[in-house]
């Protein structure tokens, strides 16, 4: 038992150090030797924990997905979220996801890069490696959207003519990644503010979903 606890502690430490090095130096230029040194472990130990770089990538993504899912469930289970109208829930999902991508820009951008690397040898039996928690988030969006139509905060014509859950989700995935990239790129930071972009996009969502009689 004690040996297994040490093993798990070493694995988590190695994953944390790997993420830090990936962010600082780039994913494909970070060697297993560098990760071993940063972790205070031998190269053999790292290779015992992760037989290939792919195994390391998978473990790192899985760790991130698990932490993110825990935060999501707490968010969706809160009384504050549950008390909102459907339209308010949709916009809160969008704004929270995008603001998280600013708050954890390096991690989000790094995860997107790892997903691209893994997509070169995509495992069709394990699509979660490339989609993460997107399917779960899409289910919550669908629930919020349905609630909005039922409570009248989202016009039925919106889903038929303007946007639907799939459209929102596709845009959210792309914008989330782009916002994270912009937040880590000094040149883009000088061109526009990611925070202002998130606010404007969220406001656009609010205006699109309003029933016709409420629109200015």
C-alpha positions, 0 to 999 in steps of 0.5 A: 500500500505504501509503495503504491501511494509513493508511486501515485505521488510520483506519477502526479508529480511527473504529470505536473512537471510535464505540464509545466515544461510543455508550457514553458518549452513546447510539447515536442521539444520537451524530452522525457529526460527533462521531465525526469530531472524536473520531477526528481526521478530517474529516467527509468522511473518515468519510463516505467510510469509512461512507456511511451510519450503517447501514454504520458499525453493520455495521462496528462489529458485524463488528469485535466479532464477529471479536474475540469469535470469536477468543477463543472459538476459543482457549477451545474449543481449550484443553487445559483445556476439552477435558479436561472432561466434557460437563457441565463443558463446558456449564457452563463455556460458560455461565459464561464467556459470562455473566462476559464480559458482566459484564467487557465490559458496556458493549460487550455492551449497546451491541451489543445496541442496535445489533442492535435498530436494524438489525433494523428493516431486517433483511437476511435475506441476512446474518443474522449481523448480528443473531445474531453468533457465536450459531450457532457457540456453539450448535454448541459447546454441542451438541458438549458436550451430546452428549459429556455424554450419552455420558460419563454426566455428563448424564442422557438424561432431561435433554434429553427432559424439562428442558433441551436445547441450544436452551433453554440457548442461548435463555436464555443470549442473554437472560440475557447481555444482561440481565446486561450491562444490569444491570452498566451500570445503577446502580439495578439494581446496588443491587438485586442482584449480577450476579456472584452471579446468574451463579454461581447460574445456573451452579450451577442448570445443574450440578444440572439436568444431574446424573444422578439418582443424583448429585443430592442 
